[in-house]
Amino acid sequence: MVPTTLPRLTATRYVTPLREGGSLPAVVEAEDGALYVMKFVGAGQGAKALQAEVIAGEIALHLGLDLPNMVLLDLNAEIGRSEADQEISDLLRASVGVNLGFRFLEGAFAYNALQTPPPNADLASAIVWFDAYVTNVDRTPRNVNMLMAEDRLWLIDHGAALYFHHTWTDAAGRSRSPFPLIKDHTLLRQATALRAADARLRPLLTDELLHAVVAQLPEPWLRFETRFDTAEAQRTAYFDFLRNRRDAADIFLEEALDAHARLL
């Protein structure tokens, strides 16, 4: 089963900024009447953060992990014209066009390691394996990027994943990185079933799936990258990295197993 095309909606009302981190996401209302956390293409982290969000998010969902519903959100210039805050107004003007949204989880709160019971070994191991695969540096005790809501653990904020794409230098070599930063993962101690997670998750990352994932990237986001002549060439480069990293999964699996053993 491959991802279906991301829903595309129009943002109709700016509700409130979320002043956490440097990208200044916001809660907005869309044409369907629902609230979304909107990530802006004009934020300091730019289109690449949104590309990482889409790729990592689609993969997480296919691996059976929980992620708030993801949509493309169109922003028109009218929304920002009455905004008094200069920083927000500038961000809205810079983000006219297609952006990214995630369903707003009412009553959600940040996961912390003191919560009981902790995630079970299968879930913790799957999340650690996934984060090692997409080279996500942001699932640490300092910045857990997980929410508790509706009696489930939700993964959020994958804009720092796939950091190789900030330079594209030796992408093939970097796809075989052991990802030593996995030692800082907030769920590593609970990840006692990493080999089982690998055996279950790796076969799900078929070439067909990976092609479908990178096909989700909106073309306007890809125009910011001058290294590639076409959007399709950039999608192919992402696909090559993801396929190569899947095929070299033994490398990051062993690194995660070693890091887990050092905690004991």
Phi, psi and omega per residue, in radians:
M1 nan 2.241 -3.120
V2 -1.923 2.787 -3.111
P3 -1.087 2.517 2.973
T4 -1.460 2.884 -3.129
T5 -1.050 2.373 3.124
L6 -1.050 2.348 3.043
P7 -1.024 2.562 3.127
R8 -2.191 2.140 -3.084
L9 -2.217 2.928 3.051
T10 -1.875 2.290 3.037
A11 -1.256 2.316 -3.082
T12 -1.972 -0.314 -3.099
R13 -2.705 2.272 3.022
Y14 -1.472 2.121 -3.037
V15 -1.685 -1.046 -3.111
T16 -2.817 2.539 3.071
P17 -1.338 2.685 3.013
L18 -1.940 1.704 -3.006
R19 -1.476 1.112 3.097
E20 -2.216 2.174 -3.082
G21 1.403 -3.018 -3.029
G22 -1.728 -0.081 -3.002
S23 -1.641 -0.142 3.092
L24 0.898 1.004 3.004
P25 -1.158 3.001 -3.094
A26 -2.585 2.731 2.952
V27 -1.508 2.227 3.098
V28 -2.257 2.777 2.990
E29 -1.773 2.470 3.141
A30 -1.938 3.057 -3.067
E31 -1.074 -0.347 3.106
D32 -1.469 0.029 3.129
G33 1.479 -0.070 -3.122
A34 -1.592 2.798 3.093
L35 -1.706 2.471 3.128
Y36 -2.346 2.586 2.915
V37 -1.482 2.048 -3.041
M38 -1.739 2.260 3.028
K39 -1.812 2.281 -2.946
F40 -1.745 2.378 3.119
V41 -1.205 -0.407 -3.138
G42 -1.546 0.062 3.111
A43 -1.223 2.906 -3.075
G44 -0.996 -0.577 -3.132
Q45 -1.361 -0.280 2.966
G46 1.223 -2.928 -3.050
A47 -1.118 -0.521 -3.086
K48 -1.119 -0.604 3.090
A49 -1.117 -0.684 3.120
L50 -1.208 -0.644 3.082
Q51 -1.081 -0.760 3.098
A52 -1.102 -0.685 3.119
E53 -1.049 -0.796 -3.094
V54 -1.184 -0.847 -3.091
I55 -1.102 -0.903 -3.127
A56 -1.121 -0.709 -3.115
G57 -1.116 -0.773 3.118
E58 -1.107 -0.693 3.123
I59 -1.159 -0.763 3.123
A60 -0.997 -0.799 -3.138
L61 -1.085 -0.723 -3.125
H62 -1.175 -0.482 3.102
L63 -1.439 0.017 3.082
G64 1.554 0.247 3.118
L65 -1.596 2.689 -3.081
D66 -1.553 2.271 3.128
L67 -2.457 2.373 3.084
P68 -0.988 2.523 -3.118
N69 -0.869 2.295 -3.049
M70 -1.859 2.367 3.141
V71 -2.444 2.731 2.913
L72 -1.502 2.382 -3.092
L73 -2.148 2.093 3.069
D74 -1.475 2.326 3.126
L75 -2.042 2.195 3.080
N76 -1.797 2.864 -2.993
A77 -1.163 -0.383 -3.073
E78 -1.098 -0.594 -3.037
I79 -1.082 -0.627 -3.050
G80 -1.527 -0.107 -2.997
R81 -1.236 -0.450 -3.133
S82 -1.775 0.137 -3.100
E83 -1.392 2.142 -3.082
A84 -1.417 -0.530 -3.128
D85 -1.254 2.085 -3.039
Q86 -1.111 -0.685 -3.128
E87 -1.107 -0.768 3.127
I88 -1.186 -0.741 -3.139
S89 -1.040 -0.764 3.122
D90 -1.099 -0.719 -3.132
L91 -1.122 -0.746 -3.133
L92 -1.138 -0.701 3.120
R93 -1.134 -0.653 -3.116
A94 -1.324 -0.175 -3.026
S95 -2.003 0.243 3.086
V96 -1.032 2.284 -3.067
G97 2.104 -2.587 -3.025
V98 -1.584 2.272 3.121
N99 -2.233 -2.892 -3.071
L100 -2.256 2.473 3.122
G101 -2.358 2.670 3.063
F102 -2.259 2.421 3.132
R103 -0.894 2.278 3.107
F104 -1.278 2.171 -3.114
L105 -1.627 1.770 -3.114
E106 -1.083 2.279 3.083
G107 1.324 0.172 -3.132
A108 -1.231 2.640 3.054
F109 -2.442 2.730 -3.051
A110 -1.197 2.389 3.033
Y111 -1.153 2.515 2.962
N112 -2.411 2.716 -2.981
A113 -1.172 -0.231 -3.130
L114 -1.513 -0.119 -3.121
Q115 -1.178 2.521 3.103
T116 -2.219 2.491 -0.145
P117 -1.314 2.708 3.083
P118 -1.260 2.924 3.060
P119 -0.981 2.505 -3.136
N120 -1.202 2.919 -3.023
A121 -1.063 -0.662 -3.114
D122 -1.141 -0.791 -3.130
L123 -1.192 -0.824 3.140
A124 -1.036 -0.736 -3.130
S125 -1.165 -0.677 3.112
A126 -1.123 -0.716 -3.138
I127 -1.184 -0.754 3.108
V128 -1.081 -0.774 3.130
W129 -1.079 -0.808 3.130
F130 -1.034 -0.818 -3.109
D131 -1.144 -0.605 3.062
A132 -1.161 -0.678 -3.141
Y133 -1.112 -0.814 -3.086
V134 -1.606 0.183 3.130
T135 0.851 0.963 3.140
N136 -1.549 1.987 -3.097
V137 -1.513 -0.053 -2.989
D138 -1.985 1.055 2.962
R139 -2.489 1.015 -3.051
T140 -1.972 2.918 3.083
P141 -0.977 -0.513 3.138
R142 -1.306 -0.508 -3.051
N143 -2.581 1.403 -2.918
V144 -1.253 -0.526 3.133
N145 0.871 0.769 3.005
M146 -2.431 2.476 3.131
L147 -2.112 2.589 2.977
M148 -1.799 2.191 3.085
A149 -2.842 2.549 3.091
E150 0.958 0.597 3.129
D151 1.052 0.543 3.123
R152 -2.406 2.764 3.092
L153 -1.744 2.110 -3.062
W154 -1.919 2.377 3.062
L155 -1.592 2.372 3.128
I156 -2.399 2.906 2.932
D157 1.010 1.401 3.105
H158 -1.911 0.354 -3.095
G159 -1.147 -0.346 3.129
A160 -1.585 -0.031 3.117
A161 -1.297 2.953 3.073
L162 0.926 0.732 -3.010
Y163 -1.175 -0.180 3.066
F164 -1.013 -0.469 -3.030
H165 -1.317 -0.037 3.065
H166 -1.308 -0.348 3.083
T167 -2.247 -0.474 -3.054
W168 1.085 0.227 3.141
T169 -1.275 2.198 3.107
D170 0.837 0.924 -3.128
A171 -1.036 -0.652 -3.138
A172 -1.125 -0.765 3.116
G173 -1.170 -0.695 -3.113
R174 -1.259 -0.352 3.057
S175 -1.157 -0.320 3.124
R176 -1.756 0.281 3.116
S177 -1.132 2.421 3.064
P178 -1.258 -0.227 -3.127
F179 1.006 1.175 -3.122
P180 -1.087 -0.334 3.125
L181 -1.156 -0.122 3.079
I182 -1.068 -0.348 3.133
K183 -1.074 -0.366 -3.107
D184 -1.675 0.083 -3.058
H185 -1.141 2.361 -3.043
T186 -1.202 -0.337 -3.141
L187 -1.850 0.144 -3.040
L188 -1.037 -0.688 -3.106
R189 -1.084 -0.612 -3.130
Q190 -1.427 -0.157 -3.028
A191 -1.486 1.259 -3.086
T192 -1.654 0.083 -3.111
A193 -2.226 0.751 -3.055
L194 -1.161 -0.683 3.139
R195 -1.146 -0.683 3.108
A196 -1.162 -0.677 3.098
A197 -1.089 -0.754 3.118
D198 -1.069 -0.784 -3.122
A199 -1.111 -0.529 -3.110
R200 -1.507 -0.679 -2.969
L201 -1.565 -0.671 -3.055
R202 -0.989 -0.768 -3.134
P203 -1.131 -0.316 3.129
L204 -1.275 -0.347 -3.076
L205 -1.537 1.173 -3.127
T206 -1.288 2.808 3.053
D207 -1.011 -0.692 -3.142
E208 -1.041 -0.790 3.123
L209 -1.077 -0.838 -3.070
L210 -1.115 -0.666 3.046
H211 -1.064 -0.752 -3.124
A212 -1.154 -0.622 3.135
V213 -1.129 -0.888 -3.081
V214 -1.227 -0.407 3.082
A215 -1.158 -0.305 -3.128
Q216 -1.294 -0.277 -3.050
L217 -1.209 2.114 3.136
P218 -1.128 2.419 -3.091
E219 -1.030 -0.646 3.137
P220 -1.015 -0.577 3.115
W221 -1.185 -0.512 -3.061
L222 -1.416 -0.206 -3.135
R223 -1.295 -0.251 -3.141
F224 -1.299 -0.331 -3.083
E225 -1.653 2.012 -3.088
T226 -1.553 -0.118 -3.104
R227 -1.183 -0.460 -3.057
F228 -1.922 2.505 -3.125
D229 -1.295 -0.539 -3.097
T230 -2.395 2.794 3.057
A231 -1.082 -0.654 -3.123
E232 -1.134 -0.615 3.101
A233 -1.126 -0.652 3.108
Q234 -1.225 -0.717 3.071
R235 -1.039 -0.710 3.121
T236 -1.108 -0.668 3.115
A237 -1.129 -0.701 3.049
Y238 -1.102 -0.795 3.128
F239 -1.008 -0.787 -3.122
D240 -1.053 -0.736 3.114
F241 -1.094 -0.838 -3.091
L242 -1.136 -0.698 3.100
R243 -1.158 -0.797 -3.130
N244 -1.117 -0.662 -3.133
R245 -1.204 -0.685 3.044
R246 -1.030 -0.804 -3.081
D247 -1.196 -0.377 3.116
A248 -1.830 0.407 -3.032
A249 -1.057 -0.444 3.104
D250 -0.990 -0.564 -3.080
I251 -1.173 -0.881 -3.122
F252 -1.346 -0.424 3.053
L253 -1.122 -0.818 -3.141
E254 -1.111 -0.649 3.092
E255 -1.090 -0.763 3.124
A256 -1.142 -0.712 3.104
L257 -1.099 -0.724 3.115
D258 -1.145 -0.721 -3.138
A259 -1.128 -0.694 3.093
H260 -1.117 -0.736 -3.132
A261 -1.092 -0.574 -3.133
R262 -1.250 -0.256 3.084
L263 -1.400 -0.333 -3.021
L264 -1.398 nan nan
